[in-house]
Amino acid sequence: MAQAADFEPDVKVRNREYRIGCIGAGMIMAECHLAAYKEAGFPVVAIASRTKANARKVAERWDIPTVHDTPEKLIEDSQVEIIDLAFPPDQQPALIRHALKQPHVKAILAQKPLALSLGEAIKLRDEAKAADKILSVNQNMRYDQSMRVLKQIIEQGALGEIVFAQIDMHAIPHWQGFLEDYDRLTLANMSVHHLDALRFLFGDPDEITTLTRKDPRTRFDHSDGITISTMKFPSGVMAVSLEDVWSGPRQDGYQDDQHITWRVEGTEGVARGTIGWPIGAASTLSYASARTTGGEWVTPSWDTMWFPHAFIGVMEQLQHAVATGTPPALSVADNVKTMALVEAGYRSIAEGRTVRLSEIAIN
């Protein structure tokens, strides 16, 4: 019978020698990226943000030796080998392009969504290739411990042929202020985690159908609030990704039940679990297999969490790509396919129909 030791919920760090310059001093950088890098021993040599005072506070907290006046100055710093971007998607492309011009920059890690449009993401993919630079996108849910172990269970054949999968989210994101100026909300900024995770598990779908309604809590204008997407994959897998960003009232005295669960059913078994992000807990997984567990439920466990530990895996895959000259696991070319799936979801909403991925040109 399979035991917890048979799985690898977190990556082993193979390379940690390349010097990182961080751009951004908000929550995701201060609480996730830098906490992960400190634990993994990744060298962070410089930081910059839109406000130097904020960057200085984060630098003092994490013992970062250099604080630059602007992101551009950091990019031009010859001691920086990897640029780690945590900026809004409307501002990322210009900084990426500036980094692509620097001979000392070996690789760039960008946030998702990579840009505001699929077309701009495709241009960045092609420009990075022409510059012979590694551009990677921070799809960190692939490094959530439950997602990694689920992938390993699927690959060992314990579930047999996969029939059905779902990710079921009832949780309230912190919508960052810059999103108020955009016309796209949940699919581009929350569902993108789940759609990418489903691609990670099952490959590229043939088609997607997405429905939406506005979220009563979100006060700024938005085209997509609560979203439900169904997908069919070439293998026959049917999958559902639901993002209920309303999830019920949230007021003093109301005991809400925010949660994210997932389930994968196969011909030989079932795996189910939770994503711990909404409550600040570790993600979980249990599975039963007629093939490997005698039909009994097995629950591997781990002490690490999606935030911040998954960010070790994100930077590790980039460090390893630089060291070996191989494409990163989170390549920009692969991320363009996730952005194409998001784009197909928006087209499905706009046109009220199922959209085949073959309709979305990315070449």
Secondary structure, 3 states (H helix, E strand, C coil): CCCHHHCCCCCCCCCCCCCEEEECCCHHHHHHHHHHHHHHCCCEEEEECCCHHHHHHHHHHHCCCEECCCHHHHHCCCCCCEEEECCCCCCHHHHHHHHHCCCCCCEEEECCCCCCCHHHHHHHHHHHHHHCCEEEECCHHHHCHHHHHHHHHHHCCCCCCEEEEEEEEECCCCCCHHHHHCCCCHHHHHHHHHHHHHHHHHCCCCEEEEEEECCCCCCCCCCCCEEEEEEECCCCCEEEEEEECCCCCCCCCCCCCCEEEEEEEECCEEEEEECCHHHCCCCEEEEEECCCCCCCEECCCCCCCHHHHHHHHHHHHHHHHHHHCCCCCCEHHHHHHHHHHHHHHHHHHHHCCCEEHHHCCCC
